Amino acid sequence: MKPSAVLESALYVTDLAAAEHFYGAVLGLEPLGRVEGRHAFFRCGGSVVLLFSAEATRHPPAPDARLPVPPHGTVGEGHLCFAATEAEIDRWKAHLIEAGVAIEAEFEWPQGGRSIYFRDPSGNSLEFANPSIWGL
């Protein structure tokens, strides 16, 4: 057996309100749910991006919690890559620059495809890349 896809990916943020604005307003992801001071969830194609306040997810749930999700917080910057066509990468680059987001790196991969890298307000490394970088 093997998994068929990644259903959700989590990033840990230092300022949940700033992250929620960035992923919703700048990246245009559809909000799915939020708990003040703890998390904000967004739909991204057929998967979900989970943004957690790292400190809030370090603690185990209360014994009577409706959803007993175990602690899983972390610290430090993470990474997430969004799939995009070559034309979409150009449009994303222009959109991000217009929104005041610095492009940290841009390059062509030796096996084909291109990436642009930038940071969210918490310092997480984000990327738009053509799936061809992985032969997809």
C-alpha positions in Angstrom: 0.0 0.0 0.0 1.0 3.6 -0.5 -0.6 7.0 0.0 -2.4 8.4 -3.1 -1.8 12.1 -2.3 -1.0 14.7 0.3 -4.3 15.8 1.8 -3.0 18.6 4.1 0.2 20.4 4.8 0.9 22.5 7.9 3.0 25.6 8.4 3.6 27.2 11.8 3.2 31.0 12.0 4.2 33.6 14.5 1.4 36.1 13.7 -1.8 34.2 12.8 -3.7 37.4 11.7 -1.0 38.4 9.4 -0.7 34.9 8.0 -4.4 34.6 7.5 -4.5 37.9 5.6 -1.5 36.8 3.4 -2.8 33.4 2.5 -6.3 34.7 1.9 -5.9 38.1 0.4 -2.5 37.8 -1.3 -2.5 34.2 -2.4 -6.2 34.0 -2.8 -6.7 30.7 -1.0 -10.3 29.9 0.1 -10.7 30.0 3.9 -12.1 26.7 5.4 -12.1 27.4 9.1 -10.4 29.2 11.9 -10.1 29.2 15.7 -8.9 32.6 17.0 -5.4 32.4 18.3 -4.9 28.8 17.2 -5.3 28.1 13.5 -6.6 29.1 10.1 -7.2 26.5 7.3 -7.4 27.2 3.6 -8.3 25.1 0.5 -5.7 24.8 -2.2 -6.9 22.8 -5.1 -7.5 19.3 -3.9 -5.6 19.8 -0.6 -5.6 21.9 2.5 -3.0 24.3 3.9 -3.1 24.4 7.7 -1.7 27.5 9.4 -1.1 26.9 13.1 0.1 29.2 15.9 3.0 27.0 16.9 2.7 27.7 20.6 -1.1 26.8 20.6 -0.5 23.4 19.1 2.2 22.3 21.5 -0.2 21.5 24.3 -2.2 18.3 24.5 -6.0 18.6 24.1 -8.2 18.7 27.2 -9.4 15.3 28.3 -12.9 16.2 27.2 -11.9 17.7 23.9 -14.3 17.1 21.0 -11.4 16.5 18.7 -8.4 15.0 20.5 -5.7 15.9 18.0 -2.3 15.2 19.6 0.2 18.1 20.0 2.4 18.8 16.9 3.7 22.3 17.1 7.2 23.2 15.9 9.3 26.3 15.7 11.2 27.7 12.8 10.5 28.3 9.2 8.9 25.6 7.0 8.5 25.2 3.2 5.6 24.8 0.9 5.6 24.7 -2.9 2.5 25.5 -5.0 2.2 24.1 -8.5 2.0 26.5 -11.4 2.5 26.5 -15.1 5.2 28.6 -16.7 2.7 31.4 -17.6 1.2 31.3 -14.1 4.7 31.7 -12.5 5.1 34.9 -14.5 1.7 36.2 -13.4 2.4 35.2 -9.7 5.7 36.9 -9.8 4.1 40.2 -11.0 1.3 39.8 -8.5 3.6 39.2 -5.6 5.8 42.1 -6.4 2.7 44.4 -6.8 1.6 43.2 -3.3 5.0 44.2 -1.9 6.3 40.6 -1.5 10.0 40.2 -2.4 11.0 37.4 -4.7 13.9 35.8 -2.9 15.1 33.5 -5.7 14.1 32.6 -9.3 15.8 30.0 -11.4 15.5 27.2 -14.0 16.0 23.7 -12.7 18.6 21.5 -14.6 16.0 18.9 -15.4 13.5 21.5 -16.6 10.9 23.7 -15.0 11.3 27.0 -13.1 10.7 28.1 -9.5 10.2 31.4 -7.7 10.7 31.6 -3.9 9.3 34.2 -1.5 8.5 34.4 2.2 5.2 34.6 4.1 4.9 37.1 7.1 6.3 34.4 9.5 9.3 33.7 7.3 8.1 30.4 5.9 9.7 29.7 2.5 7.1 29.5 -0.2 7.6 28.5 -3.8 5.7 28.5 -7.1 7.1 25.8 -9.4 6.2 23.9 -12.5 5.5 20.3 -11.6 8.0 19.3 -14.3 10.7 19.9 -11.7 9.7 16.6 -10.3 8.9 14.9 -13.6 5.2 15.3 -13.0 
